Amino acid sequence: MNVTVAASLLSAVLLAAPLLFAQSSAPAKPPEFDHDAIHVRDLAKSAEFYEKVIGLEKIAEPFKDGRHVWFRVGDHSQLHVISGATELSAQPIDIHFAFRVQSLADFIARLDKMNVKYRSFKGDDKVTVRPDGVRQIYLQDPDGYWIEVNDGSY
């Protein structure tokens, strides 16, 4: 190989190296929420609650051990319900997870039809209205986990 060809190849490699190994200047995408997992006493009862009362869709779970039921929450998140708890969750209402529904009025009507109790954040049987106008209610699942349900107005 003559010196000119070798010098040309070396120049090309040296010029391309920064492009090949440079960090992207685009900002990294922030993390996205993947799933929440809750530990329950009665898997069948809890699964029925999240499917029938909340309205979540069951999805396949990889363990196939009879201890897990997974639900789709939105486009890219999940709720993992796992059996094995021996007592109720004793969390204050401040510790909760939340769902957004298209119509809070329709959701409340479904709860009323199923005789499922709900409340405002303060504890009365009314709807809470946040300072930004979002209407919401709170209820508990069979294991005492608090659930906030917001209207889809935002």
C-alpha positions as CSV (number, residue, x, y, z in Angstrom):
1,M,0.0,0.0,0.0
2,N,1.5,3.3,-0.9
3,V,1.9,6.1,1.6
4,T,-0.8,8.3,0.0
5,V,-3.5,5.6,0.3
6,A,-2.4,4.8,3.8
7,A,-2.5,8.5,4.8
8,S,-5.9,8.9,3.2
9,L,-7.3,5.9,5.1
10,L,-5.8,7.1,8.4
11,S,-7.3,10.6,7.8
12,A,-10.7,9.2,7.1
13,V,-10.6,7.0,10.3
14,L,-9.5,10.0,12.4
15,L,-12.2,12.2,11.0
16,A,-14.9,9.6,11.4
17,A,-14.0,8.5,14.9
18,P,-15.5,11.5,16.8
19,L,-18.8,10.9,14.9
20,L,-18.8,7.2,15.7
21,F,-18.0,7.5,19.4
22,A,-19.6,10.9,20.3
23,Q,-22.4,11.1,22.8
24,S,-25.7,12.3,21.4
25,S,-26.3,15.9,22.2
26,A,-30.1,15.3,22.4
27,P,-31.3,15.2,25.9
28,A,-32.1,11.8,27.3
29,K,-35.8,10.9,27.4
30,P,-37.0,11.0,31.0
31,P,-38.0,7.7,32.6
32,E,-41.6,6.5,32.1
33,F,-43.8,4.9,34.7
34,D,-43.9,1.1,34.0
35,H,-46.0,-0.6,36.7
36,D,-47.2,-0.6,40.3
37,A,-47.4,-3.8,42.3
38,I,-49.7,-4.5,45.2
39,H,-49.7,-7.4,47.6
40,V,-53.2,-8.8,48.3
41,R,-54.8,-11.5,50.5
42,D,-57.4,-12.8,48.1
43,L,-56.1,-12.7,44.5
44,A,-59.5,-13.7,42.9
45,K,-61.4,-11.0,44.9
46,S,-58.8,-8.3,44.1
47,A,-58.7,-9.3,40.4
48,E,-62.4,-9.1,40.2
49,F,-62.4,-5.7,41.9
50,Y,-59.9,-4.2,39.4
51,E,-61.6,-5.7,36.4
52,K,-65.2,-5.1,37.3
53,V,-65.2,-2.1,39.6
54,I,-62.3,-0.1,38.2
55,G,-62.7,-1.4,34.7
56,L,-59.1,-2.5,33.9
57,E,-58.2,-5.0,31.2
58,K,-56.4,-8.2,32.3
59,I,-53.2,-9.0,30.3
60,A,-50.9,-12.0,30.2
61,E,-48.4,-12.3,33.0
62,P,-45.1,-14.3,32.5
63,F,-45.0,-16.2,35.8
64,K,-48.0,-18.5,35.3
65,D,-47.8,-19.5,38.9
66,G,-51.3,-18.6,40.1
67,R,-50.0,-15.8,42.3
68,H,-50.1,-12.9,39.8
69,V,-52.7,-11.1,37.8
70,W,-51.6,-8.2,35.6
71,F,-53.8,-5.3,34.2
72,R,-53.1,-2.8,31.5
73,V,-53.3,0.8,32.7
74,G,-53.2,3.2,29.8
75,D,-51.0,2.6,26.8
76,H,-47.7,1.7,28.5
77,S,-48.3,1.0,32.2
78,Q,-49.5,-1.9,34.3
79,L,-50.9,-2.9,37.7
80,H,-49.4,-6.1,39.1
81,V,-51.7,-7.8,41.7
82,I,-49.7,-10.4,43.7
83,S,-51.1,-12.8,46.2
84,G,-49.6,-13.6,49.6
85,A,-50.5,-10.7,51.9
86,T,-51.6,-11.7,55.3
87,E,-53.2,-8.5,56.5
88,L,-55.0,-5.4,55.2
89,S,-53.0,-2.4,54.0
90,A,-53.3,0.3,56.6
91,Q,-52.2,3.3,54.6
92,P,-53.6,6.9,55.0
93,I,-55.5,8.3,52.1
94,D,-52.5,10.4,51.1
95,I,-50.8,7.3,50.0
96,H,-52.8,6.2,46.9
97,F,-52.6,5.6,43.2
98,A,-54.9,7.3,40.7
99,F,-56.8,6.6,37.6
100,R,-58.3,9.1,35.1
101,V,-61.7,8.3,33.6
102,Q,-63.5,9.9,30.7
103,S,-66.6,10.6,32.7
104,L,-66.5,10.7,36.5
105,A,-70.3,10.9,36.6
106,D,-70.6,7.7,34.6
107,F,-68.0,6.0,36.9
108,I,-69.8,7.1,40.0
109,A,-73.1,5.8,38.6
110,R,-71.4,2.4,38.1
111,L,-70.1,2.4,41.6
112,D,-73.6,3.3,42.9
113,K,-75.1,0.5,40.9
114,M,-72.6,-2.0,42.4
115,N,-73.0,-0.5,45.9
116,V,-69.3,0.4,46.1
117,K,-68.6,3.1,48.6
118,Y,-66.5,6.1,47.7
119,R,-65.7,9.4,49.3
120,S,-64.0,12.8,49.0
121,F,-60.5,13.4,50.2
122,K,-62.0,14.9,53.4
123,G,-64.2,11.9,54.1
124,D,-67.7,12.9,53.1
125,D,-69.7,11.2,50.4
126,K,-69.1,14.0,47.9
127,V,-66.7,14.7,45.0
128,T,-63.5,16.6,45.7
129,V,-62.8,19.5,43.4
130,R,-59.1,20.3,43.2
131,P,-57.9,23.9,42.9
132,D,-57.3,23.3,39.2
133,G,-60.9,22.2,38.7
134,V,-60.3,18.5,38.4
135,R,-63.1,16.5,40.1
136,Q,-62.1,13.3,42.0
137,I,-63.3,10.6,44.3
138,Y,-61.5,8.1,46.5
139,L,-62.3,4.5,47.3
140,Q,-60.5,1.5,48.7
141,D,-59.9,-1.9,47.2
142,P,-60.6,-5.2,49.1
143,D,-57.2,-4.9,50.8
144,G,-57.5,-1.3,51.9
145,Y,-55.3,0.3,49.2
146,W,-56.6,3.8,48.5
147,I,-57.5,4.7,44.9
148,E,-58.1,8.1,43.5
149,V,-60.3,8.5,40.4
150,N,-60.1,11.7,38.4
151,D,-62.3,13.0,35.7
152,G,-60.6,13.4,32.3
153,S,-60.9,17.2,32.1
154,Y,-57.1,17.8,32.0
